[in-house]
Amino acid sequence: MKMHWHWITITSLVLSIGAAGDVRAQSGYPNKTVQIIVDSAAGSANDATARILADKLSKIWGQQVLTLNQPGAGGGISARAASQSPADGYTLYMPATSPFLSLPGAPGVAPNLPIELPRDFVSIGFVLQQPLFIGASHNSGINNLAQLIELAKQKPGELTYAASGRGRLTHLTMELFQARTGVKLQLVPYAGGPAQAMNDVMSGRVHLILDAYAGLAAALKGNLIKGLADTSLERLPGFENLPTVAETVPNFFVGAWNVMLAPYGTPDAIVRKVHTDLRAALDDPEVRSKFQANGAFVKHMSPEEVTAFVQSEQKTWRPILEQLNRDTPK
């Protein structure tokens, strides 16, 4: 009996030493490079957001924070890469909205989508919310949303629009727009995002493009395309001259958003630290100013609120997704 209790005591001591080591390792986090996986191509709005955050977190942590672009398969490639990474806090994941909104089994949708919380990843925090911007080729002759709707009704299915992939939020937004206005547009998907599509839009081969402002900023500022509207409910600060879709289509609103996640099983101590430091980064005036210049606005949420928010968004978009799946040729 004495030997039995002696063994238990030794075992407990070893376990407590190991646990203490884990705590020390977590309290020293991060002590090496951290990477943030994003599901979008370089030059996209999501990529721009991740790079701004990575720069600020590098300064907060005193460690290099890198962004790793993993576009493709509607977000499925990035989701797989992030989920298969070690759950040690050194790989974080900041997907766009779309990988959460894919419909399982739909044509072109990766089998590991949609992302479900809390099943697939650990929620860390909310990053920002941003409306989408609709731009038109100057060669299209479309100068405002009313003209777009009128022309689309005259030529059903003939007007084309560029979006960042089939089934992503840009595509779904235009599906919602068509449903609300009774028009028919033709999707031209670009896996490489607006950077890949822009030449076709500027030349007039594609009539319209939809993306977050960061992806269209250079073309809009350079008057290479015509800004028609954004999907906010009210005109945005700094964009007072740009109408909203809601001014033509009442109550129309779509907001893209970003959340920060970690691989399932990431220790709570690391999740809490990243959440705290993410909040500090988002509260930095310079960071907020950069986001606002891109038409995006910071919003704080606890990890639990992030999970509830994502689940609510999935319920909102599910009917649109199911209708899209029914209408897509098999």
C-alpha positions in Angstrom: 0.0 0.0 0.0 2.8 2.4 0.8 4.4 1.7 -2.6 1.0 2.3 -4.3 0.6 5.8 -2.6 4.3 6.5 -3.3 3.7 5.8 -7.0 0.6 8.0 -7.1 2.6 10.8 -5.4 5.4 10.6 -7.9 3.0 10.4 -10.8 1.1 13.5 -9.5 4.3 15.3 -9.1 5.3 14.6 -12.7 1.9 15.6 -14.0 2.0 18.8 -12.1 5.5 19.7 -13.3 4.3 19.0 -16.9 1.2 21.2 -16.4 3.4 23.9 -15.0 5.6 23.7 -18.0 2.6 24.0 -20.3 1.5 27.1 -18.4 4.9 28.7 -18.6 5.1 27.9 -22.3 1.7 29.5 -22.9 2.5 32.5 -20.7 5.6 33.1 -22.9 3.5 33.0 -26.0 4.5 33.9 -28.6 8.2 33.2 -28.7 8.5 32.6 -32.4 6.9 33.5 -35.7 3.1 33.4 -36.0 1.3 32.9 -39.3 -2.2 34.0 -40.2 -3.8 31.9 -42.9 -6.3 33.8 -45.2 -8.5 32.3 -47.8 -8.1 35.0 -50.4 -5.5 36.0 -53.0 -3.0 38.8 -52.5 -4.6 42.2 -53.1 -8.0 41.2 -51.9 -9.9 43.0 -49.1 -9.4 40.0 -46.8 -5.6 40.0 -47.5 -5.4 43.7 -46.9 -7.1 43.3 -43.5 -4.8 40.5 -42.5 -1.7 42.4 -43.4 -2.7 45.4 -41.4 -3.4 43.2 -38.4 -0.2 41.2 -38.8 1.9 44.4 -38.8 0.3 45.6 -35.6 0.4 42.2 -33.8 4.1 41.9 -34.7 4.7 45.1 -32.8 2.6 44.1 -29.8 4.2 40.6 -29.6 7.8 41.5 -30.6 7.6 38.5 -33.0 7.1 38.4 -36.7 3.5 37.7 -37.8 3.2 36.6 -41.4 0.1 36.2 -43.7 -0.2 33.1 -45.7 -2.5 33.3 -48.7 -4.4 30.0 -49.4 -7.1 30.8 -52.0 -9.1 28.3 -53.9 -12.1 25.9 -53.6 -14.3 28.6 -52.2 -12.2 28.7 -49.0 -11.8 25.0 -48.7 -8.1 24.9 -49.3 -7.4 27.5 -46.5 -9.8 25.7 -44.1 -8.1 22.4 -44.6 -4.6 24.0 -44.1 -5.7 25.8 -41.0 -7.5 22.8 -39.4 -4.5 20.5 -40.0 -2.0 23.0 -38.4 -0.7 22.3 -34.9 -3.1 23.7 -32.2 -0.4 25.7 -30.5 -1.3 29.2 -31.3 1.3 29.7 -33.9 -1.1 29.3 -36.8 -4.2 31.5 -36.7 -7.0 31.6 -39.3 -8.8 34.6 -40.7 -11.3 33.5 -43.4 -13.6 35.8 -45.2 -17.4 35.4 -44.8 -17.9 33.0 -47.7 -16.4 29.7 -46.2 -19.1 29.9 -43.5 -21.9 30.3 -46.0 -21.3 27.5 -48.4 -24.0 24.9 -48.9 -22.9 21.3 -48.3 -23.0 19.2 -51.4 -23.6 22.1 -53.8 -21.7 22.0 -57.1 -18.2 23.4 -56.8 -18.3 23.5 -53.0 -15.3 21.9 -51.2 -16.4 18.8 -49.1 -15.0 20.3 -46.0 -17.2 23.4 -46.2 -19.1 25.2 -44.7 -17.0 25.9 -41.6 -19.1 25.2 -38.5 -18.4 26.7 -35.1 -17.6 25.4 -32.6 -17.1 22.1 -34.4 -14.2 23.0 -36.6 -12.3 25.8 -35.1 -11.9 27.8 -31.8 -13.3 31.3 -32.0 -10.9 34.1 -30.9 -12.6 37.4 -31.8 -14.4 39.5 -34.3 -12.2 41.7 -36.6 -14.4 44.0 -38.7 -17.5 44.4 -40.8 -17.6 46.0 -44.2 -20.1 46.6 -47.0 -19.4 45.6 -50.6 -19.0 48.0 -53.4 -20.4 47.7 -56.9 -18.3 49.1 -59.8 -19.0 49.3 -63.5 -16.8 49.4 -66.6 -16.8 52.9 -68.2 -17.5 51.1 -71.5 -20.8 49.7 -70.1 -22.5 53.1 -70.2 -23.9 52.3 -66.7 -23.6 55.4 -64.5 -25.9 54.5 -61.6 -27.9 51.6 -60.1 -31.2 52.6 -61.7 -29.5 52.4 -65.2 -28.1 49.0 -64.3 -31.5 47.7 -63.3 -33.2 49.2 -66.4 -30.6 47.8 -68.8 -30.6 44.4 -67.1 -34.4 44.2 -67.6 -34.0 45.1 -71.3 -31.2 42.5 -71.8 -31.9 39.6 -69.3 -28.8 37.5 -68.8 -26.5 39.6 -71.0 -24.9 41.9 -68.4 -21.9 40.2 -66.7 -20.4 40.7 -63.3 -17.1 39.7 -61.8 -17.1 38.1 -58.4 -14.5 36.3 -56.3 -15.6 32.8 -57.0 -18.9 30.9 -57.2 -20.7 30.6 -53.9 -18.7 33.3 -52.2 -20.4 36.3 -50.6 -19.9 38.5 -53.6 -21.8 35.9 -55.7 -24.5 35.5 -53.1 -24.9 39.3 -52.8 -25.6 39.6 -56.5 -28.0 36.7 -56.3 -29.9 38.5 -53.5 -29.8 41.7 -55.6 -31.3 39.9 -58.6 -34.0 38.3 -56.4 -34.9 41.8 -55.0 -34.9 43.6 -58.4 -36.2 40.9 -60.7 -33.2 41.1 -63.1 -30.9 38.4 -64.4 -27.2 38.9 -64.5 -24.4 36.5 -65.6 -21.7 35.6 -63.1 -18.0 35.5 -64.2 -16.1 34.0 -61.3 -12.5 34.9 -60.6 -10.7 32.7 -58.1 -7.9 35.3 -58.0 -10.2 38.0 -56.8 -10.5 41.6 -58.1 -6.9 41.9 -59.1 -7.4 39.1 -61.6 -10.7 40.5 -62.8 -9.9 44.1 -63.1 -8.4 44.1 -66.7 -11.6 42.4 -68.0 -13.8 45.0 -66.3 -11.7 48.0 -67.3 -11.7 46.8 -70.9 -15.4 46.2 -70.9 -15.3 42.5 -71.5 -17.1 42.2 -68.1 -19.6 44.9 -67.3 -19.6 45.0 -63.4 -17.6 44.0 -60.4 -18.4 43.5 -56.8 -16.0 43.4 -53.9 -15.0 45.1 -50.6 -13.5 48.5 -51.1 -9.9 47.5 -50.5 -10.1 45.3 -53.5 -11.4 48.1 -55.8 -9.8 51.1 -54.2 -7.0 51.6 -56.7 -9.4 51.3 -59.7 -12.0 53.6 -58.1 -9.5 56.2 -57.1 -7.9 56.2 -60.5 -11.3 56.5 -62.2 -10.5 53.2 -64.0 -14.0 52.0 -63.1 -17.2 53.8 -62.1 -18.5 53.4 -58.5 -22.2 52.7 -58.5 -23.2 51.9 -54.9 -22.3 50.1 -51.8 -24.3 47.6 -49.7 -24.5 49.6 -46.4 -27.8 50.9 -45.2 -26.5 54.5 -44.9 -23.8 56.4 -46.8 -20.4 55.7 -45.2 -18.1 58.3 -43.7 -15.6 59.3 -46.3 -17.9 57.9 -49.1 -20.7 60.4 -48.8 -20.9 60.9 -52.6 -21.4 57.2 -53.2 -25.1 56.1 -53.1 -26.2 52.9 -51.3 -28.0 50.1 -52.9 -30.7 50.7 -50.3 -31.5 54.1 -51.8 -32.7 52.2 -54.9 -33.7 48.8 -53.4 -35.2 49.6 -49.9 -33.6 47.9 -46.9 -31.0 46.1 -49.0 -27.9 45.4 -46.8 -25.0 43.0 -47.0 -22.0 43.2 -44.8 -18.9 41.1 -45.3 -17.1 40.3 -42.0 -13.9 38.8 -40.7 -13.3 36.7 -37.6 -10.1 35.3 -36.1 -10.0 31.6 -35.4 -7.5 29.0 -34.2 -7.2 25.2 -34.9 -9.5 23.1 -32.7 -7.8 22.2 -29.4 -5.7 25.4 -29.1 -5.2 26.0 -25.3 -7.6 28.4 -23.6 -4.7 30.4 -22.2 -3.4 31.2 -25.7 -6.9 31.9 -27.1 -7.5 34.4 -24.3 -4.1 36.1 -24.9 -4.7 36.4 -28.6 -8.2 37.7 -28.0 -6.9 40.4 -25.6 -4.0 41.4 -28.0 -6.3 41.3 -31.0 -8.6 43.8 -29.2 -5.7 46.0 -28.4 -4.6 45.9 -32.1 -8.1 46.8 -33.3 -8.3 49.7 -30.8 -5.2 51.3 -32.2 -6.2 54.6 -33.9 -3.8 54.0 -36.8 -5.3 50.5 -37.4 -8.9 51.9 -37.2 -8.0 54.7 -39.6 -6.6 52.2 -42.1 -9.7 50.0 -41.9 -12.1 53.0 -42.2 -10.2 54.2 -45.3 -11.0 50.8 -46.8 -14.7 51.2 -45.9 -14.4 48.7 -43.0 -15.3 49.2 -39.4 -14.1 47.5 -36.2 -16.5 45.6 -34.0 -15.6 43.7 -30.8 -17.0 40.4 -29.8 -16.0 37.8 -27.3 -15.2 34.3 -28.5 -18.7 33.1 -27.5 -20.3 36.0 -29.3 -18.4 35.2 -32.4 -19.7 31.7 -32.5 -23.3 32.9 -31.9 -22.9 35.6 -34.6 -21.6 33.1 -37.2 -24.5 30.7 -36.5 -27.0 33.5 -36.9 -25.5 34.6 -40.3 -25.7 31.0 -41.5 -29.4 30.8 -40.7 -30.0 34.1 -42.5 -28.3 33.1 -45.7 -29.3 29.4 -45.8 -32.5 30.0 -47.8 -30.6 32.0 -50.5 -28.0 29.2 -50.7 -30.6 26.5 -51.0 -32.4 28.3 -53.8 -29.1 28.8 -55.6 -28.3 25.1 -55.3 -31.8 24.2 -56.7 -31.3 26.6 -59.6 -27.7 25.4 -60.4 -27.6 22.7 -63.2 -26.4 19.4 -61.8 
